[in-house]
Amino acid sequence: MSKLPLLQVSENRRFLVQEDGTPFFWLGDTAWELFHKLDREEARLYLQNRAELKFTVIQAVALAELEGLSTDNAYGRRPLKKNAAGKYDPTLPDIGGEYDYWKHVDYIVDTAASLGLYIALLPTWGDKYNLMWGKGPEIFNRDNARMYGQWLGERYKDRTNIVWVMGGDRPLHTRMHFEIIQQMAEGIRQGDGGRHLMTFHPKGDESSSLHVHEEEWLSFNMIQSSHGDGERDNYKKVAQDYARTPIKPTLDAEPCYEDHPRGFQADNGYFDQADVRKAAYYALFAGAFGHTYGHHSIWSMTTDPADYFIMDWKEALHRPGAAQMQHARALLESRPFLERVPDQSLLAANYTGSNYMVATRGRSYAMIYLPNGLPCRVVLDKISGRTVQAAWFNPRTGEFIEAGACDNNGERTFIAPSRGRDNDWVLVLDGQQ
């Protein structure tokens, strides 16, 4: 069994680090149906592709959304048995036999570790405790949630590449919902001894901070900025989390998916690579410690495309937005990582709506994201150095274009190499002594 370093929250409470303090960049992918739909060979193909594209985290669900209780996995097995009342029972995991459902989960978790990937593991999708929409059925109460959590915690306590994710795209409407999540979290903690980080995946257009920010078990916040029509503005939710106390790291763990229908309506068209890049840089520069990409046909592991899921998941592996995410990771890892803060005061002026710019900096560097390449007026002397070396970073290719040097004082307008949709740029400023 391959061992990756356990993850923990950084000393300044803004980032994740490995056990030895090495910064950890969360570059996630949503593969909610991974355990439920793919066989071993398909799972390895998927994981190898994501490792090659420099992803670090895969988000997947044990009790999956798409009839994950009532339909078989690739090997004809299901996760739970039914009890005497004929209902699927979280206290009765279906284990035994040559290759049961949970052995398949083990295989995928271990394969991910061998490829350097962490698994953000949801014990269940939210429709299993708060149906609202979807298939369900609701099967959890406070008692069986704790027992199920403890069983999971004990089973995976020695897998160091696990991050636990409570929730699953549903709100906590009632006291019972809160108690189910609380008991499941406490059960996992009891089972794994508190070794792993834990968070909560909220409903669309919300953060985990809405319900559970102050819970002791919540290591960091997750945002789902979701797939609604209109301009991306997830920087707002990130900034709100960043300002909360107690301080906890935050990230957008479900932004608009590439090739997802805008506003859930195929007639509106589909989010593309420009949309997913914008969501990534908006979130990261607003203070997120990492980011999750998603593709609509990959989370669902679609094999029968139509107008809602428009391609086979294997085809979707090669969509441009997925490959471009590694450039954001490389850019932020190229400068001192743990000192980075959001700082909109770098901008002497800003635009609104689709042209809104977001800025971040360290002690001796600054980065400003221009979603459409419009002129950018910058307040200098916010970073150390007598002079500033400027460069344009291309989020589509990961390449730099040198833009000259200037004195580190006053204000200066920078003109990007190109403008218009799909012509986003990052202005990178490095202070020089």
Summary of the structure (lengths in Angstrom):
residues: 433
radius of gyration: 21.8
end to end distance: 48.3
largest distance: 76.7
contacts: 1551
relative contact order: 0.11
helix: 29%
strand: 25%
